[in-house]
Amino acid sequence: MTPNQPQYGGPNDIRDFQKETEDTLKAAKTQMNEVLDTITDRAREYGRYADETVQQNPWASVGVSFGVGVVMGALLMLAARR
């Protein structure tokens, strides 16, 4: 090592590190956007399916909703007594 050479790297090392960090961040953002797009598409599909099912079987949907409401109410009553 020469006396004028930096011991632990220099400005180029820092710039290289910044470049690598920016590239990694861009890749992570791209991957996150792809995942969010997939989740959004699936949520829309499930929403459409639920809407179609409720429109085809309205009384069954009312019955299921009533049953879920009764169960939730019973669980809340049990939790309130404790």
trRosetta pair geometry for C-beta under 8 A, 3 or more apart (Angstrom, degrees):
i j d omega theta_ij theta_ji phi_ij phi_ji
1 5 5.5 -130 -167 70 81 126
1 7 7.2 53 -177 -110 153 67
2 5 4.7 95 57 -7 84 107
6 9 6.1 -39 107 87 125 20
6 10 4.3 146 25 -74 143 88
9 12 7.7 -128 -178 68 86 72
9 13 3.3 -43 -174 24 123 164
9 14 7.1 133 132 -37 120 71
10 13 5.8 113 49 8 45 99
10 14 7.6 -95 120 0 35 93
11 14 5.6 -56 -152 37 39 111
11 15 6.2 38 152 -19 70 105
12 15 5.6 -53 -145 39 34 111
12 16 6.2 38 154 -21 66 105
13 16 5.7 -53 -147 36 30 113
13 17 6.3 32 152 -20 64 106
14 17 5.6 -53 -148 36 32 113
14 18 6.4 34 151 -20 65 104
15 18 5.6 -51 -146 36 33 112
15 19 6.3 36 153 -21 65 105
16 19 5.7 -53 -148 35 31 113
16 20 6.4 30 154 -16 65 106
17 20 5.8 -54 -147 38 30 110
17 21 6.2 31 154 -20 64 109
18 21 5.6 -57 -146 38 30 112
18 22 6.2 29 156 -19 65 107
19 22 5.9 -55 -147 36 28 110
19 23 6.3 28 154 -18 63 107
20 23 5.7 -55 -147 37 30 111
20 24 6.3 30 154 -19 65 107
21 24 5.7 -55 -148 37 30 111
21 25 6.3 30 153 -19 64 107
22 25 5.6 -54 -146 37 31 112
22 26 6.3 33 155 -20 65 105
23 26 5.8 -53 -148 35 30 111
23 27 6.4 30 153 -18 64 106
24 27 5.7 -55 -149 37 31 111
24 28 6.3 32 152 -20 65 106
25 28 5.6 -53 -146 36 32 112
25 29 6.4 33 154 -19 65 104
26 29 5.7 -53 -147 35 31 111
26 30 6.4 32 154 -20 64 106
27 30 5.7 -54 -149 35 31 113
27 31 6.3 28 155 -16 65 107
28 31 5.8 -56 -146 39 31 109
28 32 6.1 32 154 -21 65 108
29 32 5.6 -54 -144 37 30 112
29 33 6.3 32 156 -20 64 105
30 33 5.8 -54 -150 34 29 111
30 34 6.6 30 152 -19 63 105
31 34 5.7 -53 -151 34 34 113
31 35 6.5 33 152 -18 66 104
32 35 5.7 -53 -149 36 33 111
32 36 6.3 31 153 -17 66 107
33 36 5.7 -54 -144 39 31 110
33 37 6.3 36 155 -22 65 105
34 37 5.7 -53 -148 34 30 113
34 38 6.5 31 153 -19 63 105
35 38 5.7 -55 -152 35 32 112
35 39 6.4 30 152 -17 66 106
36 39 5.6 -52 -144 38 34 111
36 40 6.2 36 155 -21 66 106
37 40 5.7 -54 -146 36 29 112
37 41 6.4 30 155 -19 64 105
38 41 5.8 -55 -149 35 29 110
38 42 6.4 26 155 -16 64 107
39 42 5.8 -57 -148 38 31 109
39 43 6.2 32 154 -21 66 107
40 43 5.7 -54 -146 35 30 111
40 44 6.5 31 155 -18 64 104
41 44 5.8 -55 -152 35 31 111
41 45 6.5 32 151 -19 65 105
42 45 5.5 -53 -149 35 35 113
42 46 6.3 31 154 -16 68 105
43 46 5.8 -54 -146 39 31 109
43 47 6.2 36 153 -22 64 107
44 47 5.5 -54 -147 36 31 115
44 48 6.4 33 154 -19 65 103
45 48 5.8 -54 -150 35 31 110
45 49 6.3 31 152 -19 65 106
46 49 5.5 -52 -146 37 33 113
46 50 6.2 34 155 -19 66 105
47 50 5.8 -53 -146 36 30 110
47 51 6.3 31 154 -19 64 107
48 51 5.7 -55 -147 37 30 112
48 52 6.3 28 156 -17 65 106
49 52 5.9 -56 -148 38 29 109
49 53 6.2 28 155 -19 65 109
50 53 5.7 -56 -145 37 30 111
50 54 6.3 27 158 -17 65 107
51 54 6.0 -57 -147 37 28 107
51 55 6.3 23 156 -15 63 110
52 55 5.8 -60 -146 40 29 109
52 56 6.2 23 158 -16 66 110
53 56 5.9 -60 -145 40 28 107
53 57 6.3 -28 172 33 66 104
53 61 7.2 132 123 -77 86 114
54 57 7.0 -83 -133 64 22 68
54 58 6.4 55 171 -101 65 58
54 61 4.5 63 -129 -90 79 161
55 58 7.0 6 -137 -64 23 89
57 60 3.9 -19 157 36 117 120
57 61 5.9 131 103 -26 81 88
58 61 5.6 -59 -152 35 32 114
58 62 6.5 32 153 -20 67 103
59 62 5.4 -47 -147 33 38 113
59 63 6.4 39 153 -19 66 103
60 63 5.6 -53 -149 37 33 113
60 64 6.3 33 154 -18 66 104
61 64 5.9 -52 -144 37 31 109
61 65 6.2 31 155 -19 64 108
62 65 5.8 -57 -148 38 29 112
62 66 6.3 32 153 -21 64 106
63 66 5.7 -53 -147 35 30 112
63 67 6.4 30 155 -17 64 106
64 67 5.7 -55 -149 38 32 111
64 68 6.3 31 154 -18 66 105
65 68 5.8 -54 -146 37 31 109
65 69 6.3 34 153 -21 64 107
66 69 5.6 -56 -150 36 30 114
66 70 6.5 31 153 -20 65 103
67 70 5.7 -52 -147 33 32 110
67 71 6.4 29 156 -15 65 106
68 71 5.8 -56 -148 39 32 110
68 72 6.1 31 155 -17 67 108
69 72 5.8 -56 -143 39 29 109
69 73 6.1 31 156 -21 64 108
70 73 5.7 -55 -147 37 28 113
70 74 6.4 28 155 -19 64 106
71 74 5.8 -55 -149 36 30 110
71 75 6.4 28 154 -17 65 106
72 75 5.7 -55 -147 38 32 110
72 76 6.3 31 154 -18 65 107
73 76 5.8 -56 -147 38 30 110
73 77 6.4 32 154 -21 65 105
74 77 5.7 -52 -148 34 32 112
74 78 6.5 31 154 -17 64 104
75 78 5.7 -53 -149 37 33 110
75 79 6.3 31 153 -18 65 108
76 79 5.6 -55 -144 39 33 111
76 80 6.2 35 155 -23 66 106
77 80 5.7 -54 -145 34 30 111
77 81 6.7 31 155 -22 62 105
78 81 6.0 -55 -152 31 32 111
78 82 7.2 33 153 -25 61 102
79 82 6.1 -52 -158 22 36 112
